[in-house]
Amino acid sequence: MKIFAGVALTTVLLAAAYSGLAISAGSARVNVAVKPAVGHDWTRFDWNAQRSGSVPFSTGISATNVLGLKRQQVRLPGTADSSPIYLHGVKIRGATHDAFFLTTTYGVTLAIDAAKGSILWKWTPPGYHGWAGSYRITTATPVADPNRLWIYAASPDGRIEKLSVANGHATWRVSITKLPQREKIASALNYANGHVIATTGGYIGDQPPYQGHVAIVKAANGRLLHVWNSLCSNRHRLIAPSSCASSDSAIWGRAGAVVVPGSGNLLVATGNGPWSGSTDWGDSTLMLTPSATKLLGNYTPSNTAQLNATDLDIGSTSPVFLSSSRVAQGGKDGKIRLLSMKRLRGTAPHKGGELQLVSTPSGQELFTAPAVWRSNGSVWMFAADNGGTAAWTLKGSSLHQVWHNANGGTSPIVAGGLLWVYGPSGGLRVYKPATGRLVTTLQSGPGHWNSPIVVDGRVALPEGNANDHSTSGVLDIWR
């Protein structure tokens, strides 16, 4: 192929770089990467501390260029049944990289070059070979320190570690359970006010004893500052699970602890367990102080005993912060409850009193974290279960469904004016959020809790299921 109009071709190529096009010229094909927007970070699960699942910045990917994305599959030494995080322009091993960070189910944490897909460093927890391939796992997404020098990750030995972005070395490790064989770190880690926030639950089968609890760790030195136990909540420290007469009440929703904007208060939801309205808080939505030293508010359904007896806990998903006055809470009973923040407040037990109950997208159990999108003065909520995806708008004391479909999904995100929903059976669907119109489906393999991030002209999504107990996996990167 002869090129005479070099300037013209250069202009075309530059235009393609901004639009994500792949250019064909005769028999030659030039694949041009999407031009990244000004660098942004994605520091935690669902982007921010309140777990909105929506980003306000341009991602470099839009409805007009998403069809030009090309997939790279990166082979991993483990399954990442969670979500990656991302830091742009950080120093790793002496060079500047845009990098994804993720943790596998057996606690291996990786830094991956976002431009090339190469593994920049790998950190393996001590004792890894003692649990690799076993039931002992973590599905926690790591969180980055605001200074961009450190990330915090979880391991199946019940510890949180502080890892250097530059080389993956651990500067401290701290245990947040006295019985890691029963208490699992399943939910994503969070960060606020210099603290790493983690929650614990149990393993499949709910083998006692264990108690769901919130742990507050000082990021600077790894000191375990405070623990709030959802059972035996009058005991304000890390306890041996067998020392509490009550068991279960896992805090295992994908989002873990949700940080309320402004106040910094924490919202968590608990799974099956005893409820007394004083020291035992199974099947409840709870509000704690930022340091998790005190209970500020609570809600439990009026049929909490039935939910507990039939394994239909509301703690299968975390609370959804909609506004300063409204919170949504899903559950395994196929319902989403709209709650009043005002009614939630107070230590007196609050049973019932929901503002509204709506069905999950298909009426099935909700295990995912809904996304909240604020657009043109409206508050939208998107949720997906195994049988469908749906969108609602919040108007006063009611959620109004705008659209729904029969495509199942994990935790949705809104990025670049698009709604991204990964189907556990495979495929990453991209929708117009206001209408539900399908823009495209990106090819990917099956998974479980995995959810994508979209930032700087790139999409990253791990594949695989923690319950397969595999020590290998895949990260899909589209550019």
KASULBEL-V62027 format. One record per residue. SS is DSSP state (helix for helix, strand for strand, loop for the rest). OMEGA is omega in whole degrees, -180 to 180 (* if undefined). NEAR is the number of other C-alpha atoms within 12 Angstrom. Layout:
ss:SS omega:OMEGA near:NEAR
ss:SS omega:OMEGA near:NEAR
This chain:
ss:loop omega:179 near:9
ss:loop omega:178 near:10
ss:loop omega:179 near:12
ss:loop omega:-176 near:9
ss:loop omega:-176 near:10
ss:helix omega:180 near:11
ss:helix omega:180 near:11
ss:helix omega:180 near:12
ss:helix omega:179 near:18
ss:helix omega:179 near:16
ss:helix omega:179 near:13
ss:helix omega:-179 near:22
ss:helix omega:178 near:26
ss:helix omega:177 near:20
ss:helix omega:180 near:20
ss:helix omega:-180 near:25
ss:helix omega:179 near:28
ss:helix omega:-177 near:28
ss:helix omega:177 near:31
ss:loop omega:-176 near:35
ss:loop omega:168 near:29
ss:strand omega:-171 near:27
ss:strand omega:173 near:23
ss:strand omega:178 near:16
ss:strand omega:-175 near:15
ss:loop omega:179 near:10
ss:loop omega:-179 near:9
ss:strand omega:179 near:12
ss:strand omega:-179 near:13
ss:strand omega:177 near:19
ss:strand omega:-176 near:21
ss:loop omega:-178 near:27
ss:loop omega:174 near:32
ss:loop omega:177 near:35
ss:loop omega:180 near:30
ss:loop omega:172 near:30
ss:loop omega:175 near:24
ss:loop omega:-170 near:16
ss:loop omega:175 near:23
ss:loop omega:175 near:29
ss:loop omega:171 near:37
ss:strand omega:-162 near:45
ss:loop omega:-175 near:42
ss:loop omega:176 near:47
ss:loop omega:178 near:51
ss:loop omega:168 near:50
ss:loop omega:-176 near:43
ss:loop omega:-174 near:34
ss:loop omega:178 near:39
ss:loop omega:175 near:41
ss:loop omega:-179 near:44
ss:loop omega:-178 near:40
ss:loop omega:178 near:46
ss:strand omega:-177 near:41
ss:loop omega:-176 near:34
ss:loop omega:-174 near:23
ss:loop omega:175 near:25
ss:loop omega:-179 near:25
ss:loop omega:-174 near:36
ss:loop omega:178 near:33
ss:loop omega:-179 near:39
ss:loop omega:179 near:38
ss:loop omega:-178 near:27
ss:loop omega:-179 near:22
ss:loop omega:-178 near:31
ss:helix omega:180 near:38
ss:helix omega:180 near:24
ss:helix omega:-179 near:31
ss:loop omega:177 near:36
ss:loop omega:-175 near:26
ss:strand omega:167 near:28
ss:strand omega:176 near:26
ss:strand omega:-180 near:26
ss:strand omega:179 near:31
ss:strand omega:-176 near:24
ss:strand omega:175 near:34
ss:loop omega:-179 near:28
ss:loop omega:179 near:38
ss:loop omega:176 near:45
ss:loop omega:-179 near:50
ss:loop omega:-174 near:47
ss:loop omega:180 near:53
ss:loop omega:175 near:52
ss:loop omega:167 near:52
ss:strand omega:-172 near:49
ss:strand omega:172 near:45
ss:strand omega:-179 near:40
ss:strand omega:171 near:34
ss:strand omega:179 near:26
ss:strand omega:179 near:31
ss:strand omega:177 near:23
ss:strand omega:-179 near:31
ss:loop omega:173 near:18
ss:loop omega:180 near:12
ss:strand omega:-180 near:15
ss:strand omega:-178 near:18
ss:strand omega:157 near:28
ss:strand omega:-172 near:37
ss:strand omega:168 near:42
ss:strand omega:175 near:52
ss:strand omega:179 near:55
ss:strand omega:179 near:61
ss:strand omega:178 near:51
ss:loop omega:-175 near:52
ss:loop omega:178 near:55
ss:loop omega:168 near:49
ss:loop omega:175 near:48
ss:loop omega:178 near:43
ss:strand omega:-172 near:48
ss:strand omega:166 near:48
ss:strand omega:-175 near:44
ss:strand omega:179 near:40
ss:strand omega:-175 near:33
ss:loop omega:-178 near:39
ss:loop omega:-174 near:31
ss:loop omega:-177 near:23
ss:loop omega:180 near:30
ss:loop omega:178 near:24
ss:strand omega:-176 near:29
ss:strand omega:171 near:30
ss:strand omega:179 near:28
ss:strand omega:175 near:29
ss:strand omega:-179 near:36
ss:loop omega:-177 near:29
ss:loop omega:173 near:34
ss:loop omega:-179 near:20
ss:loop omega:-177 near:17
ss:helix omega:-175 near:24
ss:helix omega:178 near:17
ss:helix omega:180 near:17
ss:helix omega:-180 near:26
ss:loop omega:-178 near:31
ss:loop omega:-177 near:24
ss:loop omega:179 near:21
ss:loop omega:-174 near:27
ss:loop omega:-173 near:36
ss:loop omega:165 near:47
ss:loop omega:175 near:52
ss:loop omega:-176 near:53
ss:loop omega:171 near:52
ss:loop omega:177 near:53
ss:loop omega:177 near:53
ss:strand omega:-179 near:50
ss:strand omega:173 near:44
ss:loop omega:178 near:34
ss:loop omega:179 near:26
ss:loop omega:174 near:18
ss:loop omega:178 near:28
ss:loop omega:-174 near:27
ss:strand omega:166 near:34
ss:strand omega:-179 near:47
ss:strand omega:-175 near:51
ss:strand omega:-179 near:59
ss:strand omega:179 near:51
ss:loop omega:-180 near:49
ss:loop omega:175 near:45
ss:loop omega:176 near:38
ss:loop omega:-177 near:39
ss:strand omega:169 near:40
ss:strand omega:180 near:49
ss:strand omega:176 near:45
ss:strand omega:-174 near:38
ss:strand omega:178 near:39
ss:strand omega:174 near:31
ss:loop omega:-174 near:45
ss:loop omega:-175 near:30
ss:loop omega:178 near:27
ss:loop omega:180 near:33
ss:loop omega:179 near:27
ss:strand omega:178 near:28
ss:strand omega:169 near:23
ss:strand omega:173 near:27
ss:strand omega:-179 near:28
ss:strand omega:179 near:30
ss:strand omega:176 near:33
ss:loop omega:175 near:43
ss:loop omega:175 near:38
ss:loop omega:180 near:25
ss:loop omega:-178 near:31
ss:loop omega:176 near:32
ss:loop omega:-180 near:30
ss:loop omega:-177 near:34
ss:strand omega:-174 near:47
ss:strand omega:172 near:47
ss:loop omega:-175 near:51
ss:loop omega:-173 near:49
ss:loop omega:178 near:53
ss:loop omega:174 near:54
ss:loop omega:176 near:57
ss:strand omega:-177 near:49
ss:strand omega:175 near:43
ss:strand omega:173 near:35
ss:loop omega:178 near:22
ss:loop omega:-177 near:23
ss:strand omega:168 near:33
ss:strand omega:-175 near:47
ss:strand omega:-178 near:53
ss:strand omega:177 near:57
ss:strand omega:179 near:53
ss:loop omega:174 near:58
ss:strand omega:179 near:56
ss:strand omega:178 near:44
ss:loop omega:179 near:34
ss:loop omega:-177 near:20
ss:loop omega:177 near:15
ss:loop omega:179 near:24
ss:loop omega:178 near:21
ss:loop omega:1 near:28
ss:loop omega:169 near:32
ss:loop omega:175 near:42
ss:strand omega:172 near:53
ss:loop omega:177 near:57
ss:strand omega:177 near:54
ss:strand omega:180 near:53
ss:strand omega:179 near:47
ss:strand omega:-176 near:41
ss:strand omega:177 near:37
ss:strand omega:-173 near:28
ss:loop omega:-175 near:36
ss:loop omega:-173 near:25
ss:loop omega:177 near:19
ss:loop omega:179 near:28
ss:loop omega:175 near:24
ss:strand omega:-172 near:32
ss:strand omega:-174 near:29
ss:strand omega:174 near:31
ss:strand omega:172 near:38
ss:strand omega:-177 near:43
ss:strand omega:-180 near:47
ss:loop omega:169 near:56
ss:strand omega:-169 near:46
ss:loop omega:-174 near:36
ss:loop omega:175 near:36
ss:loop omega:179 near:21
ss:loop omega:-169 near:24
ss:loop omega:179 near:25
ss:loop omega:175 near:26
ss:loop omega:-175 near:34
ss:loop omega:170 near:31
ss:loop omega:-175 near:26
ss:helix omega:-178 near:34
ss:helix omega:-179 near:21
ss:helix omega:177 near:18
ss:loop omega:-178 near:25
ss:loop omega:-178 near:20
ss:loop omega:180 near:29
ss:loop omega:175 near:35
ss:strand omega:-176 near:45
ss:loop omega:-177 near:50
ss:loop omega:169 near:54
ss:loop omega:-167 near:52
ss:loop omega:176 near:49
ss:loop omega:-174 near:50
ss:loop omega:-175 near:53
ss:loop omega:180 near:55
ss:loop omega:179 near:53
ss:loop omega:180 near:56
ss:strand omega:-180 near:51
ss:strand omega:-180 near:39
ss:loop omega:179 near:31
ss:loop omega:178 near:21
ss:loop omega:-177 near:14
ss:loop omega:-175 near:19
ss:loop omega:178 near:26
ss:loop omega:-177 near:32
ss:strand omega:173 near:45
ss:strand omega:176 near:49
ss:strand omega:176 near:61
ss:strand omega:-178 near:52
ss:loop omega:178 near:57
ss:loop omega:-178 near:52
ss:loop omega:179 near:44
ss:strand omega:179 near:45
ss:loop omega:175 near:35
ss:strand omega:178 near:38
ss:loop omega:-177 near:25
ss:loop omega:178 near:32
ss:loop omega:-179 near:23
ss:loop omega:179 near:28
ss:strand omega:-170 near:37
ss:strand omega:175 near:52
ss:loop omega:179 near:50
ss:loop omega:-175 near:52
ss:strand omega:165 near:53
ss:strand omega:-171 near:58
ss:strand omega:174 near:54
ss:strand omega:-179 near:42
ss:strand omega:172 near:38
ss:loop omega:-179 near:28
ss:loop omega:180 near:38
ss:loop omega:180 near:35
ss:loop omega:178 near:39
ss:loop omega:-174 near:26
ss:loop omega:174 near:27
ss:strand omega:-180 near:37
ss:strand omega:-177 near:29
ss:strand omega:-177 near:33
ss:strand omega:174 near:44
ss:strand omega:169 near:47
ss:strand omega:179 near:44
ss:loop omega:-179 near:41
ss:loop omega:179 near:19
ss:loop omega:-176 near:22
ss:helix omega:180 near:34
ss:helix omega:178 near:24
ss:helix omega:179 near:21
ss:helix omega:180 near:30
ss:helix omega:-177 near:31
ss:helix omega:-175 near:17
ss:loop omega:178 near:17
ss:loop omega:179 near:25
ss:loop omega:-174 near:32
ss:loop omega:177 near:44
ss:helix omega:-179 near:48
ss:helix omega:176 near:55
ss:helix omega:176 near:46
ss:loop omega:-177 near:51
ss:loop omega:175 near:51
ss:loop omega:-180 near:51
ss:strand omega:179 near:51
ss:strand omega:-179 near:43
ss:strand omega:-180 near:39
ss:strand omega:180 near:31
ss:loop omega:-178 near:23
ss:loop omega:-174 near:23
ss:strand omega:176 near:30
ss:strand omega:175 near:43
ss:strand omega:179 near:47
ss:strand omega:178 near:51
ss:loop omega:180 near:49
ss:loop omega:179 near:49
ss:loop omega:179 near:35
ss:loop omega:177 near:35
ss:loop omega:-179 near:31
ss:strand omega:170 near:32
ss:strand omega:-177 near:46
ss:strand omega:173 near:37
ss:strand omega:-174 near:40
ss:strand omega:174 near:43
ss:strand omega:177 near:31
ss:helix omega:180 near:34
ss:helix omega:-180 near:21
ss:helix omega:-179 near:28
ss:helix omega:-170 near:35
ss:strand omega:177 near:24
ss:loop omega:-179 near:21
ss:loop omega:174 near:22
ss:loop omega:-177 near:20
ss:loop omega:180 near:28
ss:loop omega:177 near:31
ss:strand omega:178 near:26
ss:loop omega:178 near:24
ss:loop omega:178 near:22
ss:loop omega:174 near:29
ss:loop omega:-176 near:27
ss:strand omega:170 near:25
ss:strand omega:176 near:25
ss:strand omega:179 near:29
ss:strand omega:167 near:32
ss:loop omega:-173 near:41
ss:loop omega:180 near:38
ss:loop omega:-177 near:27
ss:loop omega:179 near:27
ss:loop omega:180 near:29
ss:loop omega:178 near:32
ss:loop omega:179 near:42
ss:loop omega:-171 near:45
ss:loop omega:179 near:53
ss:loop omega:176 near:51
ss:loop omega:177 near:51
ss:strand omega:180 near:46
ss:strand omega:-175 near:40
ss:strand omega:178 near:38
ss:strand omega:-174 near:27
ss:strand omega:176 near:18
ss:loop omega:176 near:9
ss:loop omega:180 near:10
ss:strand omega:175 near:19
ss:strand omega:180 near:29
ss:strand omega:171 near:39
ss:strand omega:177 near:49
ss:strand omega:179 near:52
ss:strand omega:177 near:57
ss:strand omega:171 near:47
ss:strand omega:-176 near:44
ss:loop omega:-176 near:33
ss:loop omega:-178 near:26
ss:strand omega:175 near:34
ss:strand omega:-177 near:46
ss:strand omega:179 near:43
ss:strand omega:176 near:37
ss:strand omega:166 near:37
ss:strand omega:178 near:31
ss:strand omega:177 near:32
ss:strand omega:-179 near:22
ss:loop omega:-178 near:19
ss:loop omega:-177 near:22
ss:strand omega:168 near:26
ss:strand omega:-179 near:31
ss:strand omega:-179 near:24
ss:strand omega:-179 near:25
ss:strand omega:177 near:22
ss:strand omega:173 near:24
ss:strand omega:176 near:31
ss:strand omega:-176 near:28
ss:loop omega:178 near:20
ss:loop omega:179 near:30
ss:loop omega:-179 near:35
ss:loop omega:173 near:45
ss:loop omega:-175 near:46
ss:loop omega:-179 near:50
ss:loop omega:168 near:49
ss:strand omega:174 near:50
ss:strand omega:-178 near:45
ss:strand omega:179 near:40
ss:loop omega:-179 near:34
ss:loop omega:180 near:30
ss:strand omega:176 near:39
ss:strand omega:-176 near:47
ss:strand omega:-178 near:49
ss:strand omega:180 near:52
ss:strand omega:176 near:48
ss:loop omega:-178 near:39
ss:loop omega:177 near:35
ss:loop omega:178 near:25
ss:loop omega:178 near:28
ss:loop omega:176 near:29
ss:strand omega:-177 near:44
ss:strand omega:-180 near:39
ss:strand omega:-176 near:39
ss:strand omega:162 near:36
ss:loop omega:-170 near:26
ss:loop omega:-175 near:39
ss:loop omega:-176 near:28
ss:loop omega:-175 near:23
ss:loop omega:179 near:28
ss:loop omega:180 near:22
ss:strand omega:178 near:24
ss:strand omega:178 near:24
ss:strand omega:172 near:26
ss:strand omega:178 near:24
ss:strand omega:-176 near:32
ss:loop omega:175 near:25
ss:loop omega:179 near:33
ss:loop omega:-178 near:25
ss:loop omega:180 near:30
ss:strand omega:-172 near:35
ss:loop omega:177 near:35
ss:loop omega:-170 near:50
ss:loop omega:174 near:53
ss:loop omega:-172 near:55
ss:loop omega:163 near:53
ss:strand omega:-177 near:51
ss:strand omega:-174 near:53
ss:strand omega:175 near:45
ss:loop omega:177 near:39
ss:loop omega:-178 near:40
ss:strand omega:174 near:47
ss:strand omega:178 near:45
ss:strand omega:-178 near:46
ss:strand omega:174 near:52
ss:strand omega:174 near:50
ss:strand omega:172 near:45
ss:strand omega:-174 near:38
ss:loop omega:-180 near:32
ss:helix omega:-177 near:38
ss:helix omega:173 near:24
ss:helix omega:177 near:25
ss:loop omega:-178 near:25
ss:loop omega:175 near:27
ss:loop omega:173 near:30
ss:loop omega:-179 near:26
ss:strand omega:-175 near:34
ss:strand omega:167 near:35
ss:strand omega:174 near:47
ss:strand omega:173 near:44
ss:strand omega:174 near:38
ss:strand omega:178 near:37
ss:loop omega:* near:39
